[in-house]
């Protein structure tokens, strides 16, 4: 009799995210960058056509990367590979699943494909990560089947302020939920526009029911450690590595910063002599129409 | 009064908090291990699931390989789950990971394929009693060969070895830190009490 194997379950999807915790997921656009990221100790990489800073600069419609490029990057490394699809573009997701990527990021960094609906992520065996600015948004994505959450931050800026805002907001709302009386729960679900059952789970666990990474604007080891001290389970670094002066050394330093995030002496040591960070954009000087984090909710 | 045992959990990257939660439920004290000085006085060590390349690099960068090897060779019980299994092996198919080179097993990384091939399935093992155990395999490695002194503890139906022990060293290619059934943790603790 053939062995019974369960595949594509929520346990397996969120389980992979649990294995990524305490690690750094790095954006890469080619095989060479993929190898540098792996060499630096990335726990996973995000295969892209362009990093967010270049997507900003290029303008136009940003789509899923060329499948050929994604496949090349997958073959170049042994660590898990993620790729981005447009929000609501379930066919891009089907294609990425067929390529065998290990995680799909349904991402606001790319142009929206659907202004009303995110992908029904329960329909896939491959797990999804989605961005969130607050608890309601995180729980709506989990309700749709996301197995991992990340802050949206403001991608491609090198300005950590939005990631901090989103992480603090999620934490504040979780604390609020933990202290609510049961009579107040349905009203809270209404206010956050979050699924009632998931809110109950948040209260029971005292945290999101899936792993929550920080993303969007992280450019230095100190930024990464800041997000970890604020309660992130790990970090995504997008443009911050390969738009900097010395990608390998910076990548290694950020990996170490995420492990030793509570140790200022170690953080001081690893922050030395990393060369120029990415030049960056002040989020407050961006036009509202340029804010990627506002593209969906 | 017996002394409470303290289990170190390597906390460089991966699912270390899950192990710590289970161990505390079972009454053990725990310590997160990130630097060599954290190892002092522990009664057992768990190397958790995570990304083996990342954990391996951080073990090298923070000089953990030599002291862990020394302690394991003098009898400290060490358990590796998934990535931890890879890091305990003497032979790995993929050169990129530098291991602790302790256990006489040969390991194939990502042996079952990519994430969409990750699976859970029922296992039997005399080590944890008769009741079936639901094992979770995530981009899991397998043990392709074992030395003479290695005892095989669990196999899949097709004969693939997924759990083994060599004296004070225990490895599982699945993730007992992700399930509510804590028998593998109890088994590891029993290796310490003896």
Interface residues (C-beta under 8 A of the other chain):
Chain A: X1 X2 X3 X4 X5 X6 X7 X8 X9 X11 X12 X15 X16 X18 X19 X20 X21 X22 X23 X38 X40 X41 X42 X43 X44 X78 X79 X80 X97 X100 X101 X102 X103 X125 X126 X127 X255 X256 X258 X259 X260
Chain B: X11 X12 X13 X14 X15 X16 X17 X18 X34 X49 X50 X51 X53 X54 X57 X58 X61 X82 X83 X94 X96 X109 X110 X113 X114 X115 X116 X117 X118 X119 X120 X121 X122 X136 X138 X139 X156 X157 X158 X175 X178
